Amino acid sequence: MNRIGFVVSSFLVVLALASSMLFVVDQRQFGVVYALGQIKEVITEPGLNIKLPPPFQNVNFLDKRLLTLDSPDTEPMLTAEKQRVVIDWYVRWRITDPTEYIRNVGLNEGAGASQLNRVVRNAFQEEINKRTVKDLLSLKREALMDDVKREVLDKVRGGKPWGIDVVDVRITRADYVDAITESVYRRMEAERKRVANELRSTGGAEGEKIRADAERQREVTVANAYRDAQKIKGEGDAEAARLYADAFGRDPQFAQFYRSLEAYKATFNKKSDVMVLDPASSEFFKVMRGQGGAAGGKK
């Protein structure tokens, strides 16, 4: 029984020792082997590797992929015209030399991100101080980002190289601080209202002008139509008078008789009309008296 226990214990010890000596480096990582706190070896290729068991040797891993650092704060910066602006940016970077990185930056990616954030922010502040807000919103933004990238690379590749490479620096947003933004929005709103009121006033004046012109044209049209109507009516009346005169000139008695009939028609145009006259002494009914006399004679 003791023999079996010894074998099992020995096997477990050997297994634990082997597990502490073997390690796998992923294709996305660097493997850094330390010997008593000093860098012994940097493994860049993926696969199974062997080292001495702790505390003689330890292994640490660093990411070799392209990393992204986003701006962590919104502290305002001053432009050339002393305007306070807030920018959002990001940096794409990677570790290229694990030895230099560990010696001059830190043991993990977070240490590099922290120091890189400080360098990038200082570079942005320096470059924005040279430019106006208009430059931040125009095509000159590309030149700004290129200048920031160059300054950051000069810093990380300086006397103590960081062992990293900065691939890209980009601005995602450039805006005024909240207080100024609110003021700008109010000014924009006031300006839009002023333009709207001006357009409404111009439109109202133009509408009144169009209505006045239409009214004038209507009056002119009505006046011209009335003039033409009166002219035509006058010509018709003149022609009628001529025809009447010609017809009545041929037979005066018929003309008198016709006029009397027209007078009777105009006088008795309603059933309710009543006139009290003496037919014997009234000139108005002489035609009727003449017709009546004629009728009596014929009888």
Stockholm file with secondary structure:
# STOCKHOLM 1.0

chainA/1-299         MNRIGFVVSSFLVVLALASSMLFVVDQRQFGVVYALGQIKEVITEPGLNIKLPPPFQNVNFLDKRLLTLDSPDTEPMLTAEKQRVVIDWYVRWRITDPTEYIRNVGLNEGAGASQLNRVVRNAFQEEINKRTVKDLLSLKREALMDDVKREVLDKVRGGKPWGIDVVDVRITRADYVDAITESVYRRMEAERKRVANELRSTGGAEGEKIRADAERQREVTVANAYRDAQKIKGEGDAEAARLYADAFGRDPQFAQFYRSLEAYKATFNKKSDVMVLDPASSEFFKVMRGQGGAAGGKK
#=GR chainA/1-299 SS CHHHHHHHHHHHHHHHHHHHHEEEECTTEEEEEEETTEEEEEECSCEEEECCCTTTEEEEEEECSCEEEECCCCCCEECTTCCEEEEEEEEEEEESCHHHHHHHTCSSHHHHHHHHHHHHHHHHHHHHTTSCHHHHHSTHHHHHHHHHHHHHHHHHTSSSCCSEEEEEEEEEEEEECHHHHHHHHHHHHHHHHHHHHHHHHHHHHHHHHHHHHHHHHHHHHHHHHHHHHHHHHHHHHHHHHHHHHHHHHHCHHHHHHHHHHHHHHHHTCSTTCCCCCCTTTCGGGHHHHHHHHHHHHHC
#=GC SS_cons         CHHHHHHHHHHHHHHHHHHHHEEEECTTEEEEEEETTEEEEEECSCEEEECCCTTTEEEEEEECSCEEEECCCCCCEECTTCCEEEEEEEEEEEESCHHHHHHHTCSSHHHHHHHHHHHHHHHHHHHHTTSCHHHHHSTHHHHHHHHHHHHHHHHHTSSSCCSEEEEEEEEEEEEECHHHHHHHHHHHHHHHHHHHHHHHHHHHHHHHHHHHHHHHHHHHHHHHHHHHHHHHHHHHHHHHHHHHHHHHHHCHHHHHHHHHHHHHHHHTCSTTCCCCCCTTTCGGGHHHHHHHHHHHHHC
//
